[in-house]
């Protein structure tokens, strides 16, 4: 009786013993373990990295919208009932400014007959897709734009040949910083570059523009006074209400010929498009993870075939079928967790590097990392079921007889 009890105690495995036996099986084949874990790592890294980069992008967008505001509305001329291009009245800006819930209003006007060049020797056809705009002095605070260098137009410079370049326009014209010695050829005469703008997220059309004063455009470039874009800031709680009446306020006679948009909606739509792409990339990551799981299963099956003598010896020494199954399940689980942990660390490193490069806040959702590790554990169990069952079915004599 004593011998039987003692044999039973010897055959029992504690959780520590199970872990040690499972880890021992992995240590004997390090290269194979690394390659199998690499498949899991790639799948998990792809999924967590996609979620992390998408979350960082959304956090950057939220921060951007919080700084720029979502209360900017843009008014542009539409088409007449006959399909012809219409124009906004010259009184549109003051009429919109009379709306109670409007906090600021400004405008720009496209000068279709004027173009800007680096110098007067550039062929007229090589415009660089840049536009010349007449602008009011209150444009910058309304659209949330900032200067990269120089100064904005003021009541003095708006009446002289002075120009402020958008960020892209400055690059294409070869202008680094604004200075009194920097000039561009605009509308058949020289204009001094007094400022260069930073990129304007809510009004990207300004990035490709050369902006001059409203009075100078009227005096020198035959500007007719019709605004082509009106930017309007409203109270945060009145955006929808003001948006519904802007067309009538801008052009009371023909409100149907006015187009009203909300620039921040374009940023939100871009984020929605990125979310769709994120779903696609997550699917590709799941496929990579499945391939990694197949690799783990293949590794474990080969391990069972190679270790038949070991299994037979353990069975002859008293190991039960359940203990053999548990051993191989533990090996498969540890192999998958090793790959999953490596994949999560790799994803965090890649997300951090990419977010830092883009200037975004680094956001790696906790649910993504925890979910990734749980997914690897599930894959490890699934991948190890068949090899563990196959190992447990081997009889001691059959296993020991295997060469």
FIGU-737508 format. One record per residue (C-alpha): x, y, z. Coordinates in steps of 0.25 Angstrom, whole numbers, padded with zeros to 4 digits, always signed. Example, Ala and Ser with C-alpha at 12.3 -4.5 7.8 and 13.67 -1.06 7.14 Angstrom:
% FIGU-737508
+0049-0018+0031/+0055-0004+0029/
This chain:
% FIGU-737508
+0000+0000+0000/+0011+0009+0004/+0019+0006-0009/+0006+0009-0018/+0004+0023-0011/+0018+0026-0013/+0018+0023-0027/+0005+0031-0029/+0012+0043-0023/+0024+0042-0031/+0016+0042-0044/+0008+0055-0040/+0014+0067-0047/+0013+0081-0040/+0010+0093-0049/+0025+0097-0047/+0029+0083-0052/+0020+0084-0064/+0026+0098-0068/+0040+0092-0066/+0038+0080-0075/+0031+0088-0086/+0042+0099-0086/+0052+0088-0086/+0047+0082-0099/+0048+0096-0105/+0063+0098-0101/+0067+0086-0108/+0064+0092-0122/+0067+0107-0121/+0068+0110-0136/+0054+0103-0139/+0048+0110-0127/+0053+0124-0132/+0048+0121-0146/+0034+0116-0141/+0033+0128-0131/+0037+0138-0142/+0024+0134-0150/+0015+0137-0138/+0023+0150-0136/+0021+0155-0150/+0006+0153-0149/+0004+0159-0135/+0014+0171-0138/+0006+0174-0151/-0007+0174-0144/-0003+0182-0132/+0005+0191-0140/-0006+0194-0149/-0015+0197-0137/-0005+0206-0131/-0002+0214-0143/-0016+0216-0146/-0019+0220-0131/-0007+0230-0131/-0012+0236-0144/-0026+0238-0138/-0020+0244-0126/-0012+0254-0134/-0025+0257-0142/-0032+0260-0129/-0021+0268-0124/-0021+0276-0137/-0036+0278-0137/-0036+0283-0123/-0025+0293-0127/-0031+0297-0140/-0046+0296-0136/-0057+0290-0143/-0065+0303-0144/-0059+0308-0157/-0069+0308-0169/-0065+0311-0184/-0074+0318-0194/-0071+0317-0209/-0079+0320-0221/-0086+0308-0228/-0093+0308-0242/-0105+0314-0247/-0117+0306-0251/-0112+0306-0265/-0099+0300-0261/-0090+0312-0262/-0081+0317-0251/-0087+0327-0242/-0080+0337-0233/-0082+0343-0219/-0087+0357-0217/-0076+0367-0213/-0085+0370-0200/-0085+0355-0196/-0074+0357-0185/-0081+0368-0178/-0095+0361-0179/-0089+0349-0173/-0083+0357-0162/-0096+0362-0158/-0101+0348-0153/-0101+0348-0138/-0094+0335-0136/-0083+0338-0145/-0070+0342-0138/-0061+0345-0150/-0062+0345-0165/-0051+0347-0176/-0049+0344-0190/-0040+0342-0202/-0041+0344-0217/-0035+0336-0228/-0028+0345-0238/-0029+0336-0251/-0021+0346-0260/-0009+0346-0250/+0002+0336-0248/+0014+0335-0240/+0028+0331-0244/+0042+0331-0238/+0047+0341-0247/+0043+0349-0260/+0050+0338-0269/+0041+0327-0266/+0032+0322-0278/+0018+0327-0276/+0012+0313-0277/+0021+0308-0265/+0012+0313-0254/+0015+0301-0244/+0000+0300-0242/+0001+0311-0232/-0010+0322-0231/-0010+0336-0227/-0021+0341-0217/-0025+0354-0212/-0026+0353-0197/-0031+0361-0185/-0023+0365-0173/-0031+0356-0164/-0029+0343-0171/-0019+0337-0162/-0027+0336-0149/-0039+0332-0156/-0034+0320-0163/-0024+0317-0152/-0011+0319-0160/+0002+0322-0155/+0015+0328-0161/+0028+0320-0163/+0035+0333-0165/+0033+0347-0168/+0020+0355-0165/+0006+0355-0170/+0000+0366-0178/-0004+0378-0170/-0011+0391-0174/+0002+0397-0179/+0007+0385-0187/-0006+0381-0193/-0006+0394-0202/+0008+0391-0207/+0014+0380-0216/+0016+0370-0204/+0013+0355-0204/+0012+0344-0194/+0014+0330-0200/+0008+0317-0195/+0017+0306-0191/+0016+0298-0204/+0017+0311-0212/+0030+0315-0205/+0036+0302-0208/+0033+0302-0223/+0038+0316-0224/+0051+0313-0217/+0048+0322-0205/+0053+0318-0192/+0050+0329-0183/+0044+0343-0185/+0053+0355-0186/+0053+0369-0192/+0063+0364-0203/+0054+0352-0207/+0045+0355-0219/+0036+0348-0228/+0030+0351-0242/+0015+0353-0240/+0005+0358-0250/+0016+0365-0258/+0023+0372-0247/+0032+0369-0235/+0026+0366-0222/+0034+0365-0209/+0032+0353-0201/+0029+0358-0187/+0024+0344-0181/+0024+0329-0183/+0012+0321-0176/+0013+0308-0169/+0004+0297-0175/-0011+0301-0173/-0019+0288-0169/-0033+0294-0170/-0030+0302-0183/-0020+0294-0191/-0023+0302-0203/-0015+0313-0197/-0002+0304-0197/-0002+0306-0212/-0004+0321-0213/+0003+0334-0213/-0006+0344-0205/-0006+0359-0207/-0014+0370-0201/-0028+0373-0206/-0025+0388-0209/-0013+0384-0217/-0020+0374-0225/-0031+0384-0228/-0021+0395-0232/-0011+0387-0240/-0017+0374-0245/-0031+0378-0249/-0038+0371-0237/-0053+0372-0239/-0056+0370-0224/-0063+0357-0224/-0059+0348-0213/-0057+0333-0217/-0055+0327-0203/-0061+0333-0190/-0056+0327-0177/-0066+0328-0165/-0064+0325-0151/-0076+0322-0142/-0079+0319-0128/-0077+0304-0125/-0091+0302-0121/-0097+0309-0134/-0089+0302-0145/-0101+0294-0151/-0110+0306-0149/-0101+0316-0156/-0097+0306-0167/-0112+0305-0171/-0114+0320-0173/-0100+0324-0179/-0104+0322-0193/-0116+0331-0192/-0107+0341-0184/-0096+0341-0195/-0105+0342-0207/-0120+0346-0203/-0124+0346-0217/-0118+0333-0222/-0115+0324-0209/-0116+0312-0218/-0103+0317-0225/-0095+0316-0212/-0087+0304-0207/-0085+0303-0192/-0075+0293-0186/-0068+0290-0173/-0053+0288-0175/-0052+0279-0162/-0061+0269-0168/-0051+0266-0179/-0041+0263-0168/-0051+0254-0161/-0054+0247-0174/-0039+0245-0176/-0039+0238-0163/-0051+0229-0167/-0043+0225-0179/-0031+0221-0171/-0040+0213-0162/-0045+0205-0174/-0030+0203-0178/-0027+0199-0164/-0038+0188-0164/-0032+0182-0177/-0018+0182-0171/-0023+0175-0158/-0029+0165-0167/-0015+0163-0174/-0009+0162-0160/-0019+0151-0156/-0015+0143-0168/+0000+0145-0164/-0004+0140-0150/-0011+0128-0155/+0001+0124-0164/+0010+0126-0151/+0000+0116-0144/+0001+0106-0155/+0016+0107-0153/+0015+0104-0138/+0007+0092-0141/+0016+0087-0151/+0028+0089-0141/+0021+0081-0130/+0017+0070-0140/+0031+0068-0144/+0036+0069-0129/+0026+0057-0126/+0032+0049-0137/+0046+0052-0133/+0044+0050-0118/+0037+0036-0118/+0048+0030-0110/+0047+0041-0100/+0032+0039-0099/+0033+0024-0098/+0043+0025-0087/+0035+0035-0079/+0023+0026-0081/+0031+0014-0076/+0035+0021-0063/+0020+0024-0060/+0016+0036-0067/+0001+0036-0071/-0005+0040-0084/-0010+0052-0078/+0003+0057-0074/+0009+0054-0088/-0002+0063-0094/+0000+0074-0084/+0015+0074-0087/+0013+0076-0101/+0002+0086-0100/+0011+0094-0090/+0022+0094-0101/+0013+0099-0111/+0007+0109-0102/+0021+0114-0098/+0025+0115-0112/+0013+0123-0116/+0014+0132-0104/+0029+0134-0107/+0026+0139-0121/+0014+0147-0116/+0022+0155-0106/+0033+0157-0117/+0023+0162-0126/+0017+0172-0116/+0030+0178-0113/+0033+0179-0128/+0020+0186-0130/+0022+0196-0119/+0036+0199-0124/+0031+0201-0138/+0019+0209-0134/+0027+0218-0125/+0037+0221-0136/+0027+0224-0147/+0019+0233-0138/+0031+0240-0134/+0035+0242-0149/+0021+0247-0152/+0021+0256-0139/+0009+0249-0134/+0006+0245-0119/+0009+0230-0117/-0003+0222-0114/-0003+0207-0113/-0017+0202-0107/-0016+0193-0096/-0027+0184-0101/-0018+0182-0114/-0006+0177-0106/-0014+0168-0097/-0023+0163-0108/-0010+0160-0116/-0005+0151-0105/-0018+0144-0102/-0019+0141-0117/-0005+0135-0117/-0009+0127-0105/-0021+0122-0112/-0013+0119-0125/-0003+0111-0116/-0014+0102-0110/-0020+0100-0123/-0007+0097-0130/-0003+0087-0119/-0016+0079-0118/-0013+0069-0129/+0002+0067-0126/-0001+0065-0111/-0012+0055-0114/-0003+0048-0124/+0008+0047-0114/-0001+0042-0103/-0006+0031-0112/+0008+0025-0113/+0010+0012-0105/+0023+0011-0097/+0027-0001-0105/+0024+0005-0118/+0031+0018-0115/+0044+0011-0109/+0044+0002-0121/+0045+0014-0131/+0060+0016-0136/
